[in-house]
Protein backbone atom coordinates (compact mmCIF):
# COMPACT_ATOMS: atom_id res chain seq x y z
CA UNK A 1 0.00 0.00 0.00
CA UNK A 2 2.88 2.35 0.68
CA UNK A 3 4.23 1.71 -2.80
CA UNK A 4 0.73 2.38 -4.20
CA UNK A 5 0.41 5.59 -2.16
CA UNK A 6 3.96 6.53 -3.18
CA UNK A 7 2.98 5.89 -6.81
CA UNK A 8 -0.13 8.08 -6.57
CA UNK A 9 1.87 10.70 -4.70
CA UNK A 10 4.50 10.52 -7.42
CA UNK A 11 1.89 10.87 -10.15
CA UNK A 12 0.34 13.85 -8.35
CA UNK A 13 3.77 15.43 -8.13
CA UNK A 14 4.36 14.85 -11.85
CA UNK A 15 0.94 16.30 -12.68
CA UNK A 16 1.63 19.37 -10.58
CA UNK A 17 5.00 19.86 -12.31
CA UNK A 18 3.39 19.45 -15.72
CA UNK A 19 0.71 22.01 -14.85
CA UNK A 20 3.34 24.49 -13.66
CA UNK A 21 5.37 23.99 -16.84
CA UNK A 22 2.29 24.48 -18.99
CA UNK A 23 1.32 27.61 -17.08
CA UNK A 24 4.88 28.97 -17.30
CA UNK A 25 4.98 28.16 -21.02
CA UNK A 26 1.72 30.04 -21.62
CA UNK A 27 3.07 33.04 -19.70
CA UNK A 28 6.30 32.99 -21.67
CA UNK A 29 4.41 32.67 -24.93
CA UNK A 30 2.43 35.78 -24.11
CA UNK A 31 5.59 37.60 -23.13
CA UNK A 32 7.37 36.44 -26.25
CA UNK A 33 4.63 37.67 -28.55
CA UNK A 34 4.56 40.95 -26.65
CA UNK A 35 8.33 41.33 -26.97
CA UNK A 36 8.13 40.54 -30.69
CA UNK A 37 5.45 43.17 -31.05
CA UNK A 38 7.63 45.69 -29.22
CA UNK A 39 10.56 44.82 -31.51
CA UNK A 40 8.37 45.33 -34.55
CA UNK A 41 7.30 48.70 -33.20
CA UNK A 42 10.92 49.60 -32.57
CA UNK A 43 11.84 48.59 -36.11
CA UNK A 44 8.89 50.57 -37.45
CA UNK A 45 9.93 53.61 -35.45
CA UNK A 46 13.55 53.02 -36.39
CA UNK A 47 12.67 53.07 -40.07
CA UNK A 48 11.97 56.79 -39.76
CA UNK A 49 15.42 57.21 -38.27
CA UNK A 50 16.93 55.24 -41.14
CA UNK A 51 15.61 57.84 -43.58
CA UNK A 52 17.27 60.63 -41.58
CA UNK A 53 20.44 58.69 -40.84
CA UNK A 54 22.09 59.07 -44.28
CA UNK A 55 21.53 62.83 -44.13
CA UNK A 56 23.02 63.05 -40.65
CA UNK A 57 25.97 60.97 -41.82
CA UNK A 58 26.53 63.28 -44.79
CA UNK A 59 26.34 66.37 -42.59
CA UNK A 60 28.96 64.87 -40.26
CA UNK A 61 31.19 64.10 -43.25
CA UNK A 62 30.75 67.65 -44.54
CA UNK A 63 31.73 69.03 -41.13
CA UNK A 64 34.94 66.98 -41.30
CA UNK A 65 35.76 68.28 -44.79
CA UNK A 66 35.33 71.98 -44.00
CA UNK A 67 38.38 73.38 -42.16
CA UNK A 68 37.88 75.65 -39.15
CA UNK A 69 34.19 74.91 -39.02
CA UNK A 70 33.17 76.95 -36.01
CA UNK A 71 29.67 77.64 -37.25
CA UNK A 72 26.55 76.63 -35.44
CA UNK A 73 23.73 74.80 -37.17
CA UNK A 74 23.16 73.83 -40.76
CA UNK A 75 22.88 77.42 -42.02
CA UNK A 76 26.38 78.21 -40.79
CA UNK A 77 27.74 74.91 -42.08
CA UNK A 78 26.32 75.56 -45.55
CA UNK A 79 27.62 79.16 -45.52
CA UNK A 80 31.09 77.95 -44.51
CA UNK A 81 30.92 75.27 -47.19
CA UNK A 82 30.04 77.82 -49.87
CA UNK A 83 32.90 80.09 -48.74
CA UNK A 84 35.32 77.15 -48.75
CA UNK A 85 34.25 76.14 -52.26
CA UNK A 86 34.81 79.73 -53.45
CA UNK A 87 38.27 79.81 -51.86
CA UNK A 88 39.17 76.48 -53.51
CA UNK A 89 38.00 77.80 -56.88
CA UNK A 90 40.15 80.89 -56.39
CA UNK A 91 43.17 78.71 -55.56
CA UNK A 92 42.59 76.70 -58.73
CA UNK A 93 42.49 79.91 -60.81
CA UNK A 94 45.71 81.12 -59.20
CA UNK A 95 47.44 77.79 -59.84
CA UNK A 96 46.21 77.72 -63.44
CA UNK A 97 47.53 81.18 -64.06
CA UNK A 98 50.86 80.21 -62.45
CA UNK A 99 51.05 77.17 -64.73
CA UNK A 100 50.28 79.39 -67.74
CA UNK A 101 52.95 81.88 -66.74
CA UNK A 102 55.55 79.19 -66.11
CA UNK A 103 54.85 77.28 -69.31
CA UNK A 104 54.92 80.50 -71.37
CA UNK A 105 58.30 81.45 -69.90
CA UNK A 106 59.81 78.13 -71.00
CA UNK A 107 59.01 78.81 -74.64
C-alpha positions as CSV (number, residue, x, y, z in Angstrom):
1,X,0.0,0.0,0.0
2,X,2.9,2.3,0.7
3,X,4.2,1.7,-2.8
4,X,0.7,2.4,-4.2
5,X,0.4,5.6,-2.2
6,X,4.0,6.5,-3.2
7,X,3.0,5.9,-6.8
8,X,-0.1,8.1,-6.6
9,X,1.9,10.7,-4.7
10,X,4.5,10.5,-7.4
11,X,1.9,10.9,-10.1
12,X,0.3,13.9,-8.4
13,X,3.8,15.4,-8.1
14,X,4.4,14.9,-11.8
15,X,0.9,16.3,-12.7
16,X,1.6,19.4,-10.6
17,X,5.0,19.9,-12.3
18,X,3.4,19.4,-15.7
19,X,0.7,22.0,-14.9
20,X,3.3,24.5,-13.7
21,X,5.4,24.0,-16.8
22,X,2.3,24.5,-19.0
23,X,1.3,27.6,-17.1
24,X,4.9,29.0,-17.3
25,X,5.0,28.2,-21.0
26,X,1.7,30.0,-21.6
27,X,3.1,33.0,-19.7
28,X,6.3,33.0,-21.7
29,X,4.4,32.7,-24.9
30,X,2.4,35.8,-24.1
31,X,5.6,37.6,-23.1
32,X,7.4,36.4,-26.2
33,X,4.6,37.7,-28.6
34,X,4.6,41.0,-26.6
35,X,8.3,41.3,-27.0
36,X,8.1,40.5,-30.7
37,X,5.5,43.2,-31.0
38,X,7.6,45.7,-29.2
39,X,10.6,44.8,-31.5
40,X,8.4,45.3,-34.6
41,X,7.3,48.7,-33.2
42,X,10.9,49.6,-32.6
43,X,11.8,48.6,-36.1
44,X,8.9,50.6,-37.4
45,X,9.9,53.6,-35.4
46,X,13.5,53.0,-36.4
47,X,12.7,53.1,-40.1
48,X,12.0,56.8,-39.8
49,X,15.4,57.2,-38.3
50,X,16.9,55.2,-41.1
51,X,15.6,57.8,-43.6
52,X,17.3,60.6,-41.6
53,X,20.4,58.7,-40.8
54,X,22.1,59.1,-44.3
55,X,21.5,62.8,-44.1
56,X,23.0,63.1,-40.7
57,X,26.0,61.0,-41.8
58,X,26.5,63.3,-44.8
59,X,26.3,66.4,-42.6
60,X,29.0,64.9,-40.3
61,X,31.2,64.1,-43.2
62,X,30.8,67.6,-44.5
63,X,31.7,69.0,-41.1
64,X,34.9,67.0,-41.3
65,X,35.8,68.3,-44.8
66,X,35.3,72.0,-44.0
67,X,38.4,73.4,-42.2
68,X,37.9,75.6,-39.1
69,X,34.2,74.9,-39.0
70,X,33.2,77.0,-36.0
71,X,29.7,77.6,-37.2
72,X,26.5,76.6,-35.4
73,X,23.7,74.8,-37.2
74,X,23.2,73.8,-40.8
75,X,22.9,77.4,-42.0
76,X,26.4,78.2,-40.8
77,X,27.7,74.9,-42.1
78,X,26.3,75.6,-45.6
79,X,27.6,79.2,-45.5
80,X,31.1,78.0,-44.5
81,X,30.9,75.3,-47.2
82,X,30.0,77.8,-49.9
83,X,32.9,80.1,-48.7
84,X,35.3,77.1,-48.8
85,X,34.2,76.1,-52.3
86,X,34.8,79.7,-53.5
87,X,38.3,79.8,-51.9
88,X,39.2,76.5,-53.5
89,X,38.0,77.8,-56.9
90,X,40.2,80.9,-56.4
91,X,43.2,78.7,-55.6
92,X,42.6,76.7,-58.7
93,X,42.5,79.9,-60.8
94,X,45.7,81.1,-59.2
95,X,47.4,77.8,-59.8
96,X,46.2,77.7,-63.4
97,X,47.5,81.2,-64.1
98,X,50.9,80.2,-62.5
99,X,51.1,77.2,-64.7
100,X,50.3,79.4,-67.7
101,X,52.9,81.9,-66.7
102,X,55.6,79.2,-66.1
103,X,54.8,77.3,-69.3
104,X,54.9,80.5,-71.4
105,X,58.3,81.5,-69.9
106,X,59.8,78.1,-71.0
107,X,59.0,78.8,-74.6
